[in-house]
Amino acid sequence: MPLIMLSSPHAHGGDSVRMIMLTVILALLPAAAVSVYLFGWLALLLIMTCMLSALITEAVCLKWMGRPVSTLLDNSAALTGLFLALTLPAATPWWMAVLGSVFAIVLGKQLYGGLGYNIFNPALSARVILLISFPLNMTTWIMPMTAGDPAINLYDFSTCATLFLAGPGALQLGFDAISMASPLGYVKTEATLGVPVSEALKAYDYSYLDAFLGFEAGSIGETSALALLIGGIFLLARHSITWHIPFTYIATVLLLSGLFNTLNPDQFAPPMFHLFAGGLILCAFFMATDPVSSPVTPLGQVVFAVGCGVITWAIRTWGGYPEGAMFAVLLMNCAVPLIDHYFRPRVYGHDHRNES
């Protein structure tokens, strides 16, 4: 059974797969709640559409492959849909949400044999496909309701439903009227123009407190560091994850950004900016710790997390795309078999050097 693969260090105490998935869903509820507070009905419509589409797609796949549809009760498809929704901009239209959910379940999960066999995080895989296919939609950030003068009332269901189903044109608005740059995107754009990081942050009116609480533009589930940390601590307390990946991942990014910011503060962003901006905390606690697509040994997890941290910081600093967290996790997913091979526990009395 593929579920045997979930008996990694992430699953303790004999918890069932259903309970593990439910625990992660509960851990994501603070971030989901903040997303609804910031983006109103748009966030709720996006979350519901992704989760429902993932469940329907999973049911169709199971039926087509002759497997019991009751497998849906393990909560993995619902979690994949929730994960995907939280990585998307609030302006994502309904058809992209559905398409992304289909990609996540079919290409990211069932194509490899279902739960326990996928080598990549399904939700991140789908997000990258959407980003490559629809870059404009995936980099358009709606102004949250906490912005000084939001162009539309995101707490009005009719307005949000029209925007979600028909786009801003139906409201006689363009994306420019209702969107704003994310902190990462703004700093990256200004850097290409030769503007020092400190001046760019000042011009953006960037606040660490606002970023910590979630009052900044970004994907609906990545804006509030506080909400994500609450969920991450819950997972640690429940022993659903261990400290090795999230703490090492975040520490690596902070160490690199702190070192280079000290050497040249005009060119390199400070550590706290990297910590609170973008999807670092979301990926560190929720995506990189996926028990199927991450290493099984503590030492292997540390190596995996260091790789995620280095790649995340490198892409954010020198890459053409402002955010590197999701690419870092997917790239390191590719290295998991190699990491597991070299960092697997040594069997007592067995010399691996004799293996071919």
C-alpha positions as CSV (number, residue, x, y, z in Angstrom):
1,M,0.0,0.0,0.0
2,P,1.3,3.5,-0.8
3,L,0.3,4.8,2.6
4,I,3.2,2.9,4.1
5,M,5.4,5.7,2.7
6,L,3.8,8.1,5.2
7,S,5.4,6.3,8.2
8,S,8.2,8.8,8.1
9,P,9.3,11.0,11.1
10,H,6.4,13.2,10.3
11,A,3.8,10.7,11.4
12,H,4.0,9.7,15.1
13,G,1.7,7.9,17.5
14,G,0.0,5.7,15.0
15,D,-2.1,8.5,13.5
16,S,-4.1,7.6,10.4
17,V,-3.5,9.3,7.1
18,R,-7.0,10.9,7.5
19,M,-6.1,12.4,10.9
20,I,-2.7,13.6,9.6
21,M,-4.3,15.4,6.7
22,L,-7.0,16.8,8.9
23,T,-4.4,18.1,11.3
24,V,-2.7,20.0,8.5
25,I,-6.0,21.4,7.3
26,L,-6.7,22.7,10.9
27,A,-3.2,24.2,11.0
28,L,-4.0,26.2,7.8
29,L,-7.2,27.6,9.2
30,P,-5.6,30.7,10.7
31,A,-4.0,31.6,7.4
32,A,-7.3,30.9,5.6
33,A,-9.2,33.1,8.1
34,V,-6.8,36.0,7.6
35,S,-7.1,35.6,3.8
36,V,-10.9,36.0,4.1
37,Y,-10.4,39.0,6.3
38,L,-8.0,40.6,3.8
39,F,-9.6,39.6,0.6
40,G,-13.2,39.0,1.6
41,W,-15.4,36.9,-0.6
42,L,-12.7,36.5,-3.3
43,A,-10.6,34.4,-0.9
44,L,-13.5,32.3,0.2
45,L,-14.7,31.7,-3.3
46,L,-11.2,30.7,-4.4
47,I,-10.7,28.3,-1.5
48,M,-14.1,26.6,-2.0
49,T,-13.5,26.3,-5.7
50,C,-10.1,24.8,-5.4
51,M,-11.1,22.3,-2.7
52,L,-14.3,21.2,-4.5
53,S,-12.5,20.9,-7.8
54,A,-9.7,18.8,-6.2
55,L,-12.3,16.5,-4.6
56,I,-14.2,16.1,-7.9
57,T,-11.1,15.4,-9.9
58,E,-9.9,12.9,-7.3
59,A,-13.2,11.1,-7.5
60,V,-13.1,10.9,-11.3
61,C,-9.6,9.6,-11.2
62,L,-10.4,7.0,-8.6
63,K,-13.5,5.9,-10.5
64,W,-11.6,5.7,-13.8
65,M,-8.8,3.6,-12.2
66,G,-11.2,1.3,-10.5
67,R,-10.3,2.3,-7.0
68,P,-12.8,2.9,-4.2
69,V,-14.1,6.5,-4.2
70,S,-14.2,6.2,-0.4
71,T,-10.5,7.0,-0.5
72,L,-11.6,10.7,-0.7
73,L,-12.3,10.4,3.0
74,D,-8.5,10.5,3.7
75,N,-8.7,14.3,3.3
76,S,-5.6,14.4,1.0
77,A,-7.5,15.9,-2.0
78,A,-9.2,18.5,0.2
79,L,-5.8,19.5,1.6
80,T,-4.3,19.7,-1.9
81,G,-7.1,22.0,-2.9
82,L,-6.6,24.2,0.1
83,F,-2.9,24.3,-0.3
84,L,-3.3,25.4,-3.9
85,A,-5.8,28.1,-3.1
86,L,-3.5,29.6,-0.5
87,T,-0.7,29.9,-3.0
88,L,-2.8,31.8,-5.5
89,P,-3.5,35.6,-5.9
90,A,-7.0,36.7,-4.9
91,A,-7.6,37.8,-8.4
92,T,-7.3,34.3,-9.8
93,P,-10.4,33.6,-12.0
94,W,-12.6,30.6,-11.4
95,W,-11.4,28.7,-14.5
96,M,-7.8,29.0,-13.4
97,A,-8.7,27.7,-9.9
98,V,-10.4,24.7,-11.5
99,L,-7.6,24.1,-14.0
100,G,-4.9,24.3,-11.2
101,S,-6.8,21.8,-9.1
102,V,-7.0,19.4,-12.0
103,F,-3.3,19.8,-12.6
104,A,-2.5,19.2,-8.9
105,I,-4.5,16.0,-8.6
106,V,-3.9,14.5,-12.1
107,L,-0.3,15.6,-12.9
108,G,1.0,16.1,-9.4
109,K,-0.5,13.1,-7.7
110,Q,-2.5,10.4,-9.6
111,L,-0.1,10.3,-12.5
112,Y,2.6,8.9,-10.1
113,G,0.2,6.3,-8.6
114,G,-1.7,8.3,-6.0
115,L,-1.1,9.2,-2.4
116,G,2.4,8.2,-1.3
117,Y,4.0,8.0,-4.7
118,N,4.2,11.6,-5.9
119,I,7.7,12.9,-6.0
120,F,6.7,16.6,-6.1
121,N,4.3,18.6,-3.9
122,P,1.1,18.5,-6.0
123,A,-0.1,22.0,-5.1
124,L,3.3,23.6,-5.8
125,S,3.5,21.7,-9.1
126,A,0.1,23.1,-10.2
127,R,1.1,26.6,-9.1
128,V,4.2,26.5,-11.2
129,I,2.3,25.3,-14.2
130,L,-0.2,28.1,-13.8
131,L,2.6,30.7,-13.4
132,I,4.3,29.6,-16.6
133,S,1.0,29.4,-18.5
134,F,-0.7,32.5,-17.2
135,P,2.0,34.9,-15.9
136,L,-0.1,38.0,-15.9
137,N,-2.9,36.5,-13.8
138,M,-0.5,34.9,-11.4
139,T,1.4,38.1,-10.7
140,T,-1.6,40.4,-10.3
141,W,-2.2,41.2,-6.6
142,I,-5.5,42.5,-5.5
143,M,-5.4,45.4,-2.9
144,P,-6.4,43.9,0.5
145,M,-9.3,45.6,2.4
146,T,-6.6,46.9,4.8
147,A,-5.2,49.1,2.0
148,G,-5.7,52.8,2.4
149,D,-8.2,53.1,-0.4
150,P,-9.2,49.8,-2.0
151,A,-10.9,50.3,-5.4
152,I,-13.6,47.7,-4.7
153,N,-15.4,46.4,-1.6
154,L,-14.2,42.8,-1.3
155,Y,-16.8,42.2,1.5
156,D,-19.6,42.7,-1.1
157,F,-20.6,39.2,-2.4
158,S,-22.0,40.5,-5.7
159,T,-18.9,42.4,-6.6
160,C,-16.6,39.5,-5.7
161,A,-18.7,37.0,-7.5
162,T,-18.7,39.1,-10.7
163,L,-14.9,39.6,-10.5
164,F,-14.3,35.9,-9.8
165,L,-16.6,34.7,-12.6
166,A,-16.2,37.4,-15.3
167,G,-13.0,39.3,-14.5
168,P,-12.5,43.1,-13.8
169,G,-13.9,44.0,-17.2
170,A,-17.4,43.1,-16.0
171,L,-17.0,45.8,-13.3
172,Q,-15.7,48.2,-15.9
173,L,-12.3,48.2,-14.2
174,G,-8.9,47.2,-15.3
175,F,-6.4,45.2,-13.2
176,D,-4.4,48.3,-12.7
177,A,-7.3,49.9,-10.8
178,I,-7.6,47.1,-8.2
179,S,-4.1,45.7,-7.9
180,M,-0.8,46.6,-6.3
181,A,2.7,45.3,-6.4
182,S,3.8,42.8,-3.8
183,P,6.8,43.8,-1.6
184,L,9.1,41.2,-3.3
185,G,8.0,42.3,-6.8
186,Y,8.4,46.0,-6.0
187,V,11.9,45.6,-4.6
188,K,12.9,43.4,-7.5
189,T,11.6,45.9,-10.1
190,E,13.3,48.8,-8.3
191,A,16.6,46.9,-8.1
192,T,16.6,46.5,-11.9
193,L,16.4,50.3,-12.1
194,G,19.4,50.8,-9.8
195,V,17.3,51.9,-6.7
196,P,18.9,50.8,-3.4
197,V,16.9,48.3,-1.3
198,S,16.4,50.7,1.6
199,E,15.0,53.4,-0.7
200,A,12.7,50.9,-2.4
201,L,11.3,49.7,1.0
202,K,10.8,53.3,2.1
203,A,9.0,54.2,-1.2
204,Y,6.8,51.2,-0.8
205,D,6.0,52.2,2.8
206,Y,6.9,48.7,3.9
207,S,6.2,47.8,7.5
208,Y,7.5,44.7,9.2
209,L,4.6,44.8,11.6
210,D,2.1,45.0,8.7
211,A,3.9,42.1,7.0
212,F,3.9,40.1,10.2
213,L,0.2,40.6,10.7
214,G,-0.6,40.1,7.0
215,F,-1.5,43.6,5.7
216,E,0.5,43.4,2.5
217,A,-0.2,42.2,-1.0
218,G,0.6,38.6,-2.0
219,S,-1.0,35.2,-2.4
220,I,-4.0,34.9,-0.2
221,G,-2.4,32.4,2.2
222,E,1.2,33.8,2.5
223,T,0.6,37.3,3.6
224,S,0.3,36.7,7.4
225,A,3.4,35.4,9.0
226,L,1.6,35.3,12.3
227,A,-1.2,33.1,11.1
228,L,1.3,30.7,9.4
229,L,3.5,30.5,12.5
230,I,0.5,29.7,14.7
231,G,-0.3,26.8,12.3
232,G,3.3,25.7,12.2
233,I,3.6,25.6,15.9
234,F,0.4,23.6,16.0
235,L,1.9,21.0,13.7
236,L,5.1,20.9,15.8
237,A,3.1,20.4,19.0
238,R,1.1,17.7,17.4
239,H,4.3,16.0,16.1
240,S,2.9,16.1,12.6
241,I,6.2,17.6,11.5
242,T,9.7,17.9,13.1
243,W,11.8,21.0,13.5
244,H,14.5,20.0,11.1
245,I,13.1,21.3,7.8
246,P,11.2,24.5,8.8
247,F,13.9,25.8,11.2
248,T,16.8,24.9,9.0
249,Y,15.1,26.3,5.9
250,I,14.3,29.6,7.5
251,A,17.7,29.8,9.3
252,T,19.5,29.3,6.0
253,V,17.6,32.2,4.3
254,L,18.2,34.4,7.3
255,L,21.9,33.6,7.5
256,L,22.5,34.3,3.8
257,S,20.5,37.4,3.7
258,G,22.0,38.7,6.9
259,L,25.5,38.1,5.7
260,F,25.1,39.8,2.3
261,N,23.0,42.6,3.7
262,T,25.8,43.4,6.1
263,L,28.3,43.5,3.2
264,N,26.1,45.6,0.9
265,P,22.8,46.8,2.3
266,D,22.0,48.8,-0.8
267,Q,21.9,45.7,-3.0
268,F,20.8,42.9,-0.7
269,A,17.5,42.9,1.3
270,P,17.7,42.5,5.1
271,P,16.8,39.2,6.8
272,M,13.5,40.3,8.3
273,F,12.2,41.3,4.8
274,H,13.0,37.8,3.4
275,L,11.4,36.2,6.4
276,F,8.0,38.0,6.2
277,A,7.7,38.7,2.5
278,G,6.5,36.1,0.1
279,G,5.9,32.4,0.8
280,L,8.9,31.5,2.9
281,I,7.1,30.6,6.0
282,L,4.3,28.8,4.1
283,C,6.7,26.7,2.2
284,A,9.0,26.0,5.2
285,F,6.3,24.7,7.6
286,F,3.7,23.3,5.1
287,M,5.1,22.6,1.7
288,A,8.7,21.5,2.3
289,T,7.6,19.2,5.2
290,D,5.3,17.1,2.9
291,P,6.2,13.6,4.2
292,V,6.0,12.0,0.8
293,S,8.3,14.4,-1.1
294,S,10.8,15.1,1.6
295,P,13.7,13.0,3.1
296,V,13.0,10.5,5.7
297,T,16.0,10.9,8.0
298,P,16.6,14.0,10.2
299,L,20.1,14.6,8.7
300,G,18.6,14.2,5.2
301,Q,15.9,16.7,6.1
302,V,18.5,19.2,7.2
303,V,20.4,18.9,3.9
304,F,17.1,19.2,2.0
305,A,16.2,22.3,4.0
306,V,19.6,24.0,3.4
307,G,19.2,23.4,-0.3
308,C,15.7,25.0,-0.2
309,G,17.1,28.0,1.7
310,V,20.0,28.6,-0.6
311,I,17.8,28.3,-3.8
312,T,15.1,30.5,-2.3
313,W,17.5,33.3,-1.5
314,A,19.4,33.0,-4.7
315,I,16.3,33.2,-6.9
316,R,15.0,36.2,-4.9
317,T,18.3,37.9,-5.1
318,W,19.4,37.2,-8.7
319,G,16.6,35.4,-10.4
320,G,14.1,36.9,-12.9
321,Y,11.2,36.1,-10.7
322,P,10.7,37.8,-7.3
323,E,9.8,34.7,-5.4
324,G,11.9,31.6,-5.2
325,A,10.4,29.5,-2.4
326,M,8.1,27.3,-4.5
327,F,10.8,26.7,-7.1
328,A,13.3,25.8,-4.3
329,V,11.0,23.2,-2.8
330,L,10.2,21.6,-6.2
331,L,13.9,21.5,-7.2
332,M,14.9,19.9,-3.9
333,N,12.1,17.4,-4.3
334,C,14.0,16.1,-7.3
335,A,17.0,15.5,-5.0
336,V,15.2,13.6,-2.3
337,P,16.0,10.1,-3.7
338,L,19.7,11.0,-3.8
339,I,19.5,12.5,-0.3
340,D,17.8,9.5,1.1
341,H,20.4,7.2,-0.6
342,Y,23.4,9.0,1.0
343,F,21.8,9.8,4.4
344,R,19.9,6.6,5.1
345,P,20.5,5.0,8.5
346,R,23.4,2.6,8.5
347,V,22.3,-1.0,9.2
348,Y,24.3,-2.5,12.1
349,G,27.0,-4.8,10.8
350,H,26.3,-3.8,7.1
351,D,29.0,-2.0,5.1
352,H,27.4,0.1,2.3
353,R,30.8,0.4,0.6
354,N,30.3,-3.1,-0.7
355,E,27.2,-2.2,-2.6
356,S,27.4,-1.6,-6.3
